[in-house]
């Protein structure tokens, strides 16, 4: 169905009261000609179009059709209701109040309310069907790990997961405090043992969860392609590597080793410890807001790529111009190369403004002003597009998450 005038199977009528169910009814609605089988309309005899006795008073014997001085565009939706066995659509250019008035005139208000109620209850019915008929043991376990709403035990497991992630992140942060580092450096202290036990319990929980979801996942290929599963894997690797190397917490090098070996080991341990910060991303699985924002950014890849492209061009152009202006005036200037000047352009265009580098000449200040204006424009342009997509994504996923 389109929103334009609809014309179907033109065939004149002998009169407005034919009892032939295959008769084609000719309707003139607001100047638009619509034709439909009588049997199609009679599927709903409690409506105006479905009751030929109610429709009789609108019959024009001179033109041999029914004439209704109603909204032509909305009537396409009204007719679609009969042709689709009870489905409704409202044209986006038609207001809700105007649409409801037409529904009331044609006697479709009750049908429309039933239709909208069915849309609201259908997702809940599907969810209840899944919960009431969970299937095999593997399917029940998959629902247990995947959907916290599937059972009371799944809710408890999700809460424990959030607590474990929070504890692991707190341990990662607290162990860098100077006072705690001194305690961890002493192998005889209870603090080090407490940190190690807490870390071990968290990692064991993460490991059991990851292995459980891998075993129960119905599609192993999709599981391996999911980014969040790789994040879960990365968060537990540092612990087992450090454990196998005899490093629990605190120390970053062992005594008696060579200088190069100690430096290499220290760098490796630092990298592994930095990877532990990825654990905070595990919280995204339990946050609807983060999931919606992630989907919004994913759907806005083209706009973000365009933003980065113009931003990169601006950095190169303004960095190069600033270098030649400032360096030609003062060879001791902080703008000693295009690379250094590009760093200034990055800081300026991102509206951060560290103040470690700034132009001193009049021409340099002028270029800096243009750079600031350019950065505000290119940052503001894609914002409306991203906000619009966020609204659509939120409306789409708010009932599914």
C-alpha positions in Angstrom: 0.0 0.0 0.0 1.2 3.5 -0.8 0.0 6.7 0.7 -1.0 8.0 -2.8 -4.4 7.5 -4.4 -5.1 3.8 -4.9 -7.1 2.4 -7.8 -7.9 -1.3 -8.0 -9.9 -3.5 -10.4 -12.3 -0.9 -11.8 -15.8 -2.4 -12.3 -19.1 -0.5 -12.2 -21.9 -1.6 -9.8 -25.6 -2.1 -10.6 -26.6 -0.8 -7.2 -25.3 -0.4 -3.7 -27.1 -3.5 -2.2 -25.9 -6.4 -4.3 -25.7 -9.7 -2.3 -22.9 -11.1 -4.5 -19.9 -11.6 -2.3 -17.5 -11.3 -5.3 -19.0 -7.9 -6.2 -16.5 -5.1 -6.5 -17.4 -2.0 -4.4 -16.4 1.3 -5.8 -15.6 4.0 -3.2 -15.0 7.7 -3.8 -13.2 9.0 -0.7 -12.1 12.6 -0.9 -11.9 12.5 -4.7 -9.8 9.3 -4.7 -11.3 6.2 -6.3 -10.9 2.9 -4.4 -12.2 -0.4 -5.4 -12.3 -3.6 -3.3 -14.3 -6.9 -3.3 -17.4 -6.9 -1.2 -16.3 -10.1 0.5 -13.1 -8.4 1.7 -15.2 -5.7 3.5 -17.6 -8.2 4.9 -14.9 -9.9 6.9 -15.7 -7.3 9.6 -19.4 -6.7 9.5 -19.4 -4.6 12.7 -17.6 -1.8 10.8 -19.1 0.8 8.5 -17.6 -0.6 5.3 -18.4 -4.2 6.3 -22.1 -3.5 6.8 -23.8 -2.7 3.5 -26.9 -1.4 5.3 -24.9 1.2 7.2 -23.0 2.0 4.0 -26.2 2.4 2.0 -26.8 6.0 2.8 -23.4 7.0 1.2 -24.4 5.5 -2.2 -24.5 7.9 -5.1 -26.8 6.4 -7.8 -25.9 9.0 -10.4 -22.1 8.1 -10.2 -22.8 4.5 -9.3 -20.4 4.5 -6.3 -20.2 5.3 -2.6 -19.1 8.8 -1.8 -17.5 9.6 1.6 -16.1 13.0 2.2 -13.2 11.8 4.4 -9.4 11.9 4.4 -8.1 10.2 1.3 -4.6 9.5 2.5 -5.9 7.8 5.8 -8.4 5.8 3.9 -5.5 3.9 2.3 -4.7 2.7 5.8 -8.4 1.9 6.5 -8.6 -0.2 3.4 -5.4 -1.9 4.2 -7.0 -3.1 7.5 -9.5 -5.2 5.5 -7.0 -6.4 2.9 -4.5 -7.6 5.5 -6.9 -9.3 7.9 -6.7 -6.8 10.7 -3.3 -5.1 10.3 -3.0 -1.3 10.8 -0.4 1.3 9.7 -0.5 5.0 10.2 1.1 7.3 7.6 4.0 9.2 9.3 2.6 12.5 8.0 -0.8 12.0 9.7 -1.3 13.0 13.4 -2.6 10.6 15.9 -5.7 12.6 16.6 -6.6 12.8 13.0 -6.0 9.1 12.5 -8.2 8.3 15.5 -11.1 10.5 14.1 -11.1 8.5 10.9 -11.0 5.2 12.8 -14.0 6.3 14.8 -15.9 7.3 11.7 -15.4 3.9 10.1 -16.1 2.0 13.3 -12.5 0.6 13.6 -11.6 2.0 17.0 -12.1 -1.2 18.9 -10.2 -3.2 16.3 -7.3 -0.7 16.4 -7.1 -1.0 20.2 -7.0 -4.8 20.0 -4.3 -4.6 17.4 -2.1 -2.4 19.5 -2.7 -4.5 22.6 -1.6 -7.6 20.6 1.7 -5.9 19.7 2.4 -5.2 23.3 1.6 -8.6 24.6 3.3 -10.6 21.8 6.9 -10.1 23.0 6.0 -11.0 26.5 4.2 -14.1 25.3 7.3 -15.2 23.4 9.5 -14.6 26.5 7.1 -16.5 28.7 7.0 -19.4 26.2 10.8 -19.5 26.3 10.8 -19.5 30.1 8.1 -22.1 30.4 9.6 -24.4 27.8 13.4 -24.0 28.2 14.2 -27.2 26.3 17.2 -29.3 26.9 19.7 -29.0 29.8 22.2 -27.2 27.5 19.4 -24.7 26.4 18.5 -24.1 30.0 22.1 -23.5 31.0 22.5 -21.1 28.0 19.4 -19.1 29.1 20.9 -19.2 32.7 24.1 -17.5 31.5 22.6 -15.3 28.8 19.3 -14.0 30.3 19.3 -12.9 33.9 15.5 -12.7 33.7 15.1 -16.3 32.8 15.1 -17.5 36.5 15.8 -16.5 40.0 19.1 -18.4 40.0 20.1 -16.5 36.8 19.4 -13.2 38.6 21.6 -14.2 41.5 24.3 -15.3 39.2 24.2 -11.9 37.4 24.4 -10.1 40.7 27.5 -12.2 41.7 29.0 -11.4 38.3 28.7 -7.7 38.8 30.1 -7.9 42.4 33.1 -10.0 41.1 33.8 -7.5 38.4 33.6 -4.6 40.9 35.9 -6.3 43.4 38.4 -7.1 40.6 38.5 -3.5 39.4 38.8 -2.2 43.0 41.8 -4.6 43.6 43.4 -3.4 40.4 43.1 0.3 41.5 43.9 -0.1 45.2 47.1 -2.2 44.8 48.8 0.8 43.0 48.5 3.0 46.1 51.9 3.6 47.7 50.9 2.4 51.2 49.4 -0.8 49.8 52.4 -1.4 47.4 54.7 -1.3 50.5 52.5 -3.9 52.2 52.4 -6.1 49.1 56.2 -6.0 48.8 56.5 -7.8 52.1 55.9 -11.5 51.5 55.0 -12.2 55.1 52.1 -9.8 55.3 48.5 -10.9 55.4 47.5 -8.1 53.0 49.3 -9.8 50.1 47.6 -13.1 50.9 44.2 -11.4 51.1 44.7 -9.7 47.7 45.8 -13.0 46.1 42.8 -14.9 47.4 40.4 -12.2 46.3 41.9 -12.1 42.9 41.9 -15.9 42.6 38.2 -16.1 43.5 37.3 -13.5 41.0 39.3 -15.1 38.2 37.9 -18.5 38.9 34.4 -17.1 38.7 35.2 -15.4 35.4 36.8 -18.7 34.1 33.8 -20.8 35.0 31.4 -18.4 33.4 33.4 -18.2 30.2 33.8 -22.0 29.9 30.1 -22.5 30.8 28.9 -20.1 28.1 31.3 -21.6 25.5 30.0 -25.1 26.2 26.3 -24.1 26.2 26.4 -21.7 23.3 24.3 -23.1 20.4 26.6 -21.5 17.8 30.3 -21.7 18.6 31.3 -19.7 15.5 29.1 -16.8 16.5 30.5 -17.1 20.1 34.1 -16.8 18.9 33.2 -13.8 16.7 31.7 -11.9 19.6 33.9 -9.1 20.9 32.6 -9.3 24.5 33.7 -13.0 24.7 37.2 -12.1 23.7 37.2 -9.4 26.4 36.2 -12.0 28.9 39.1 -14.1 27.8 41.7 -11.3 27.9 40.6 -10.4 31.5 41.6 -13.9 32.9 44.8 -14.4 30.8 47.1 -12.1 32.9 46.3 -14.0 36.1 47.3 -17.4 34.8 50.4 -16.1 33.1 51.6 -14.3 36.2 50.7 -17.4 38.3 52.7 -19.7 36.0 55.6 -17.3 36.3 55.4 -17.3 40.1 54.1 -13.7 40.3 50.9 -13.1 42.3 50.9 -9.4 43.2 53.2 -6.7 44.2 56.7 -7.6 42.9 57.7 -6.8 39.4 61.2 -8.4 39.3 63.1 -11.1 41.0 66.4 -10.9 42.7 69.6 -12.5 41.3 68.4 -12.2 37.6 70.3 -10.4 35.0 69.5 -6.7 34.3 68.2 -7.3 30.8 66.1 -10.3 31.9 64.7 -8.4 34.9 63.8 -5.4 32.7 62.1 -7.7 30.1 60.1 -9.6 32.8 59.1 -6.3 34.4 57.8 -4.9 31.1 55.9 -8.1 30.4 54.2 -8.1 33.8 53.3 -4.4 33.4 51.6 -5.2 30.1 49.7 -8.1 31.7 48.6 -5.9 34.6 47.4 -3.2 32.3 45.2 -5.8 30.5 43.4 -6.4 33.7 41.7 -2.9 33.4 39.7 -4.4 30.5 37.6 -6.1 33.2 35.6 -2.9 33.6 34.2 -3.5 30.1 32.5 -6.7 31.4 30.0 -4.4 33.1 28.7 -3.5 29.7 26.9 -6.8 29.5 24.7 -5.8 32.5 24.0 -2.2 31.4 21.3 -1.4 28.9 22.6 2.1 28.4 26.0 1.0 27.4 24.6 -1.6 25.0 22.4 1.1 23.4 25.3 3.5 23.1 27.4 0.8 21.6 24.7 0.0 19.0 24.3 3.7 18.2 28.0 4.1 17.6 28.1 1.0 15.5 25.2 2.4 13.3 27.0 5.8 13.1 30.3 4.4 11.8 30.1 6.3 8.5 29.4 9.7 10.3 32.2 9.1 12.8 34.6 8.1 10.0 33.7 11.3 8.1 34.4 13.3 11.4 37.8 11.7 11.9 38.7 12.2 8.2 38.0 16.0 8.4 39.6 16.1 11.8 42.8 14.5 10.4 42.9 16.9 7.5 42.5 19.8 9.9 45.4 18.6 12.1 47.7 18.3 9.1 46.8 21.6 7.5 46.8 23.8 10.7 49.8 22.0 12.1 51.8 22.6 8.9 50.7 26.3 8.7 51.5 26.9 12.3 55.0 25.4 12.0 56.0 27.6 9.1 54.6 30.7 10.7 56.1 30.2 14.2 59.3 28.6 13.3 60.2 31.2 10.7 59.8 33.9 13.3 61.5 32.1 16.2 63.7 29.1 15.6 63.6 28.3 19.3 59.9 28.0 19.2 58.1 25.0 20.6 56.8 24.4 17.1 60.1 22.8 16.1 58.6 20.5 13.4 55.3 19.7 11.7 54.9 16.7 14.0 55.2 18.9 17.1 52.8 21.4 15.5 50.3 18.6 14.7 50.3 17.8 18.4 49.3 21.4 19.1 46.5 21.1 16.4 45.2 17.8 18.0 45.0 19.5 21.4 43.4 22.6 20.1 40.9 20.9 17.8 39.8 18.5 20.5 39.0 21.6 22.7 41.4 20.4 25.4 44.0 23.1 25.3 46.9 21.9 27.6 48.8 25.2 27.2 52.1 23.4 26.7 52.4 25.0 23.2 50.8 28.2 22.0 51.5 30.7 19.2 53.1 34.0 20.0 53.0 35.8 16.7 49.9 37.7 15.5 49.6 35.5 12.4 49.9 32.4 14.6 47.1 33.6 16.8 44.9 34.3 13.8 45.5 30.7 12.5 44.8 29.3 16.0 41.5 31.2 16.0 40.5 29.7 12.6 41.6 26.3 13.9 39.3 26.6 16.9 36.3 27.7 14.8 36.9 24.9 12.3 37.1 22.3 15.1 33.8 23.4 16.6 32.0 23.2 13.2 33.3 19.7 12.3 32.5 18.4 15.8 29.0 19.8 15.8 27.9 18.6 12.4 27.6 14.9 13.0 26.1 15.4 16.5 22.5 15.8 15.2 22.9 12.6 13.1 24.2 10.6 16.0 21.5 11.9 18.4 18.8 11.0 15.8 20.2 7.5 15.5 20.5 7.1 19.2 16.8 7.9 19.5 15.9 5.3 16.9 18.2 2.7 18.4 16.8 3.3 21.9 13.2 3.0 20.7 14.1 -0.2 18.9 16.0 -2.0 21.6 14.4 -0.6 24.9 11.9 -3.4 24.9 14.3 -6.1 23.8 17.1 -5.5 26.4 
